[in-house]
């Protein structure tokens, strides 16, 4: 592990893709505390924070062969934790809605719960549509929407000009809008 600790994140990621356990352990050791601290700031619960970070590392190991991010590993891991926090809040919100409805003896599928389910289905459909995009379009979309990167930052990182990134995002949004409109039309009927 000593030899691995001096390697860059990019070198560790390349080794991780080959199933190198020591590279994984080095990444884990390098980012565990930072990610738990970040998750704790967002969630406020130490147990939830550790569980979320653990889930991110389990996912990283399970998906090691298919990792294709071009940005920084630390940013990838932080965004992964951010999504776990969002999922946790979504789950807690749904649980509160359920408990409120159960305590008031209402039908479990009242309007607020139905809206929550509709939102979850809409988010699932959006994720499906994004996954159906070409790989470069997915990357540009995720860098812009999930990593909050500007058009300039994306262009610099991908070696493109800013106008090309803007054009791609306009096309991506149009594709997603058409797909979501079709989904909503079928969903509401």
C-alpha positions in Angstrom: 0.0 0.0 0.0 3.0 2.3 0.6 3.9 2.3 -3.1 0.3 3.1 -4.1 -0.1 6.0 -1.7 2.2 8.2 -3.9 0.2 7.4 -7.1 -2.2 10.0 -8.6 -5.9 9.5 -8.6 -5.8 8.8 -12.3 -3.2 6.1 -11.8 -5.2 4.6 -9.0 -8.3 4.6 -11.0 -6.6 2.8 -13.9 -5.4 0.2 -11.4 -8.8 0.0 -9.8 -10.3 -0.9 -13.2 -8.1 -3.9 -13.4 -9.4 -5.1 -9.9 -6.4 -4.0 -7.9 -7.5 -4.3 -4.3 -4.6 -2.2 -3.0 -5.5 0.7 -5.3 -9.1 0.5 -4.0 -7.9 0.5 -0.4 -5.7 3.5 -1.2 -8.6 5.5 -2.7 -10.7 4.5 0.3 -8.1 5.7 2.8 -7.5 8.9 0.8 -11.1 10.0 0.6 -13.0 8.2 3.4 -12.8 11.0 6.0 -13.3 13.8 3.6 -16.5 12.2 2.2 -17.9 11.3 5.6 -17.3 14.8 6.7 -19.1 16.1 3.6 -22.0 13.7 4.1 -22.3 14.6 7.8 -22.5 18.3 6.9 -25.4 17.5 4.6 -27.3 14.9 6.5 -26.5 15.8 10.1 -26.4 12.1 11.1 -23.1 10.3 11.6 -24.5 6.9 11.0 -26.3 8.0 7.8 -23.1 9.8 6.6 -21.0 6.7 7.1 -23.6 4.4 5.5 -23.8 6.7 2.4 -20.1 6.9 2.0 -19.8 3.1 2.4 -22.4 2.6 -0.3 -20.5 4.9 -2.6 -17.3 2.8 -2.2 -19.2 -0.4 -2.6 -20.7 1.0 -5.8 -17.2 2.2 -6.9 -15.8 -1.3 -6.5 -18.7 -3.1 -8.1 -18.6 -0.7 -11.1 -14.8 -0.5 -11.3 -14.5 -2.2 -14.7 -17.0 0.2 -16.4 -15.7 3.5 -14.9 -15.5 6.1 -17.6 -15.3 9.5 -16.0 -12.8 12.0 -17.3 -12.8 14.5 -14.4 -11.3 14.3 -11.0 -11.9 11.3 -8.8 -12.6 13.5 -5.8 -15.3 15.3 -7.7 -16.8 12.0 -8.9 -16.9 10.7 -5.3 -18.3 13.9 -3.9 -21.1 14.0 -6.5 -21.9 10.4 -5.7 -22.2 11.2 -2.0 -24.4 14.2 -2.9 -26.8 11.9 -4.8 -26.9 9.6 -1.8 -27.8 12.5 0.4 -30.6 13.5 -2.0 -31.9 10.0 -2.0 -31.8 9.9 1.8 -33.8 13.1 2.0 -36.2 11.8 -0.6 -36.6 8.6 1.5 -37.0 10.5 4.7 -39.6 12.8 3.1 -41.6 9.8 1.8 -41.4 8.2 5.2 -42.7 11.3 6.9 -45.5 11.5 4.4 -46.4 7.9 5.1 -46.3 8.4 8.9 -48.4 11.5 8.7 -51.0 9.8 6.5 -51.1 6.7 8.6 -51.5 8.7 11.8 -54.4 10.6 10.3 -55.9 7.4 9.0 -56.0 8.7 5.4 -55.8 6.6 2.2 -52.1 5.9 1.6 -52.3 7.3 -1.9 -53.5 10.7 -1.1 -52.5 13.6 -3.3 -49.2 14.4 -1.7 -48.0 10.8 -1.8 -49.3 10.4 -5.3 -47.3 13.5 -6.3 -44.2 12.0 -4.6 -44.7 8.8 -6.6 -45.2 10.8 -9.8 -42.1 12.8 -9.2 -40.1 9.6 -8.6 -41.4 8.1 -11.9 -40.6 11.3 -13.7 -37.0 11.3 -12.2 -36.7 7.7 -13.2 -37.8 8.5 -16.8 -35.4 11.4 -17.0 -32.5 9.1 -15.9 -33.6 6.5 -18.5 -33.6 9.2 -21.2 -30.2 10.5 -20.2 -28.8 6.9 -20.2 -30.1 6.5 -23.7 -28.1 9.5 -25.0 -24.8 8.9 -26.7 -22.0 8.6 -24.3 -20.4 12.0 -25.0 -23.8 13.7 -24.7 -24.4 11.9 -21.4 -21.1 13.1 -20.1 -21.7 16.7 -21.2 -25.2 16.7 -19.6 -24.0 15.2 -16.3 -21.1 17.6 -16.1 -23.5 20.5 -16.6 -26.4 19.4 -14.5 -25.0 17.0 -11.9 -21.5 18.6 -11.4 -22.7 22.2 -11.9 -19.9 22.8 -14.4 -20.2 25.9 -16.7 -20.1 25.5 -20.5 -16.5 26.9 -20.4 -15.4 24.4 -17.8 -16.9 21.5 -19.8 -15.3 22.8 -23.0 -11.9 23.0 -21.3 -12.1 19.6 -19.7 -13.3 17.9 -22.9 -11.1 19.8 -25.3 -14.0 21.3 -27.2 -15.0 24.9 -27.8 -17.6 26.6 -25.7 -20.0 27.0 -28.6 -19.9 23.3 -29.4 -20.8 22.5 -25.7 -23.7 25.0 -25.9 -25.0 23.4 -29.1 -24.7 19.9 -27.6 -26.7 21.0 -24.5 -29.4 22.6 -26.6 -29.8 19.4 -28.6 -29.7 17.3 -25.4 -32.4 19.4 -23.7 -34.6 19.2 -26.8 -34.2 15.4 -26.9 -35.0 15.1 -23.2 -37.9 17.5 -23.5 -39.5 15.5 -26.3 -38.9 12.2 -24.3 -40.4 13.7 -21.2 -43.4 15.2 -23.0 -44.1 11.8 -24.6 -43.8 10.2 -21.2 -46.1 12.8 -19.5 -48.7 12.5 -22.3 -48.8 8.7 -21.8 -48.6 8.9 -18.1 -51.5 11.4 -17.7 -53.9 9.4 -19.9 
